[in-house]
């Protein structure tokens, strides 16, 4: 057997990024309820500590907490070093960290949009590939949180939609590549979810149709179930699944005009 897959003395744990609120926090609770040891990663140490305490109060082991700003240069290296210092290796990696911005791309701050690409694409790719040996050793998997936005262009959220199109394409391809190693890879692509994401992106409260809205808790459970079932793609909610089919059935020009809101 290759040395890459020899038994490790490190403890397996599920690594969850963007875990301080919203879908990330809901995913942490779902994994904890199902008996997984967890490492929570986000920028806000106080939020992570409160979530870890809440999970422990529900009867699960208290998660490890690592306050890391993944948008900063070298952050993933520092995260990997911190896991090594804790004698922990990932058996599951949940890439939930990311953000979006609303407005015309030419009008939005360019540096902030490039930071979005860096976090939504580069960091997710790095974390998806960096721990493949331990994921294979543990027969675990990767859950990449994409979006319904990844299925269509998004005028006034052009860069965000493009990053999520990358997440979907990359994850579906990785699902095929890592399957022979026993590693499950799933793209979780929810529609709108009422979380801090909307406020960070600058969206008004009524930005999305209520028909597409789904709770973070339901999205997290759907994502966990899909990962454990070995599915390549999970789109929570019938209306959202229907929305993913329209770009494949309609002419591209019509899809673009619909996304732009033409009447």
HUZI-V873026 format. One record per backbone hydrogen bond with DSSP energy under -1.0 kcal/mol. NH is the residue of the N-H (numbers start at 1). CO is the residue of the C=O. E is the energy in kcal/mol with one decimal. If there is no record, write none. Layout:
# HUZI-V873026
NH|CO|E ; NH|CO|E
This chain:
# HUZI-V873026
5|2|-1.8 ; 6|3|-1.1 ; 11|87|-3.0 ; 13|89|-1.6 ; 14|37|-3.2 ; 15|92|-2.9 ; 16|39|-2.5 ; 17|94|-2.5 ; 19|41|-2.0 ; 25|21|-1.1 ; 26|22|-2.2 ; 27|23|-2.8 ; 28|24|-2.0 ; 29|25|-1.8 ; 30|26|-2.0 ; 31|27|-2.8 ; 32|28|-2.3 ; 33|29|-2.4 ; 34|30|-1.2 ; 35|32|-1.9 ; 36|31|-2.2 ; 39|14|-3.0 ; 40|64|-3.0 ; 41|16|-2.5 ; 42|66|-1.2 ; 48|44|-2.1 ; 49|45|-2.7 ; 50|46|-2.1 ; 51|47|-2.2 ; 52|48|-2.7 ; 53|49|-2.4 ; 54|50|-2.1 ; 55|51|-2.5 ; 56|52|-2.2 ; 57|53|-2.4 ; 58|54|-1.1 ; 59|56|-1.6 ; 60|55|-1.7 ; 64|38|-2.4 ; 66|40|-2.8 ; 68|42|-1.7 ; 68|66|-1.1 ; 70|68|-1.0 ; 72|69|-1.9 ; 75|72|-1.9 ; 78|74|-2.1 ; 79|75|-2.4 ; 80|76|-2.5 ; 81|77|-2.3 ; 82|78|-2.2 ; 83|79|-2.3 ; 84|80|-2.1 ; 85|81|-2.3 ; 86|82|-1.4 ; 87|84|-1.4 ; 88|83|-2.5 ; 89|11|-2.6 ; 91|13|-1.8 ; 93|141|-2.1 ; 94|15|-3.5 ; 95|143|-2.1 ; 96|94|-1.1 ; 102|201|-2.1 ; 103|156|-3.5 ; 107|104|-1.3 ; 108|104|-1.8 ; 113|109|-1.8 ; 114|110|-2.3 ; 115|111|-2.0 ; 116|112|-1.6 ; 117|113|-2.0 ; 118|114|-2.3 ; 119|115|-2.3 ; 120|116|-3.0 ; 121|117|-2.1 ; 122|117|-1.4 ; 123|118|-2.4 ; 125|121|-2.4 ; 126|122|-2.7 ; 127|123|-2.7 ; 128|124|-1.8 ; 129|125|-1.6 ; 130|126|-2.5 ; 132|129|-1.1 ; 135|131|-2.5 ; 136|132|-2.6 ; 137|133|-2.2 ; 138|134|-2.1 ; 140|135|-2.7 ; 141|91|-1.6 ; 142|184|-2.8 ; 143|93|-2.8 ; 144|186|-2.6 ; 145|95|-2.6 ; 146|188|-2.7 ; 148|190|-2.5 ; 150|147|-1.8 ; 151|148|-1.8 ; 152|149|-1.3 ; 157|154|-2.8 ; 161|157|-2.7 ; 162|158|-1.9 ; 163|159|-2.4 ; 164|160|-2.1 ; 165|161|-1.9 ; 166|162|-1.7 ; 167|163|-2.0 ; 168|164|-2.1 ; 169|165|-2.3 ; 170|166|-3.1 ; 171|167|-2.3 ; 172|168|-2.3 ; 173|169|-2.0 ; 174|170|-2.5 ; 175|171|-2.1 ; 176|172|-1.1 ; 177|173|-2.1 ; 178|174|-2.6 ; 181|178|-1.1 ; 182|179|-1.9 ; 183|178|-1.8 ; 184|140|-2.3 ; 186|142|-2.7 ; 187|232|-2.4 ; 188|144|-2.6 ; 189|234|-3.2 ; 195|193|-1.4 ; 200|196|-2.4 ; 201|197|-2.3 ; 203|198|-2.8 ; 207|204|-1.6 ; 212|209|-1.5 ; 214|192|-1.4 ; 219|215|-2.3 ; 220|216|-2.5 ; 221|217|-2.1 ; 222|218|-2.4 ; 223|219|-2.5 ; 224|220|-2.7 ; 225|221|-2.6 ; 226|222|-2.3 ; 227|223|-2.3 ; 228|224|-2.5 ; 229|225|-1.7 ; 230|227|-1.4 ; 231|226|-2.6 ; 234|187|-2.8 ; 241|237|-2.2 ; 242|238|-2.5 ; 243|239|-1.9 ; 244|240|-1.5 ; 249|245|-1.2 ; 250|246|-2.7 ; 255|251|-2.2 ; 256|252|-2.5 ; 257|253|-2.2 ; 258|254|-2.3 ; 259|255|-2.5 ; 260|256|-1.8 ; 262|257|-2.7
